[in-house]
Amino acid sequence: MSFQLQNLPFLALEEVIKCMGPITILCIIKTFTKTKDYVVQITKRLKTNLNLLLNEQRARCTPYQDYDQEMEPSYYLKRYTYEYSIEKFITVIEYFTNVFSINTVSLNLETRCPIDPYLLWKYVKDQNLKIKTLVWKTEDFIDEGIKEVIEGSSDLEILEMHFKKEAPALSAVDLYPLIGCGNITLRNIDFTSENLNLFMDQWAEKSKAHDEVCIVGLEEFDEEIVLNGFNEDDEQGKEDPGDHCFKVTCFGKEIILRKG
């Protein structure tokens, strides 16, 4: 049985559209221009999430709803071909944001050069889209750019940064914006024991229950300096949960802080 969408009553059309996946909806909008306005009125009220992947092989945009068992098919561009540029990939994302109400965005950025990841992250932030997860793995970094990314990551659920070749030098003050994050992993950063001690003091006081931080530095941390000013009760979580209640695990260059 076939029927024309534009001939359906609005409420019936809404129910039909709700049963469709994001990619199917985009195909309808592209194919049936007369139906576009009707469909967009509905889809702009549908909460949709975007999973953005940028690696050495491809740039991929995958939409999904919270209730989806599996993600929808992805729209992707092959990198290092004529079809790819960061501007073209952003155009793809804009198409989704023009059609759907974007709830959250997850970014998985794994490239040698940090330029395109930074431009993609900046676009998402400038559009005031809520970033849920950020995985940032590059060989090196943009000095001011990486600090801007850290400052803009205060409300993430998950943040993972890994610098495979050149390590950024960061201070405790640089990392203070991350205290509001849920789970943080920072690998191969130039971070001293003194700075870690200062960061721990703020993190222990202001972070939420069950937050976790993993920091891997360039050199082994001095546990005596790191824990200076904290007593055994602080470390073992014996105080009131609202106070300095956390556990510290140290493995030379790696230190893990667990709250709660």
PyMOL commands that set and color helices and strands:
alter all, ss='L'
color gray80, all
select helices_A, chain A and resi 5-7+10-18+22-31+33-43+86-99+115-126+143-151+172-180+193-206+223-226+232-236
alter helices_A, ss='H'
color red, helices_A
select strands_A, chain A and resi 47-55+58-64+75-78+101-111+131-138+158-163+183-189+212-217+246-251+254-259
alter strands_A, ss='S'
color yellow, strands_A
deselect
rebuild
show_as cartoon
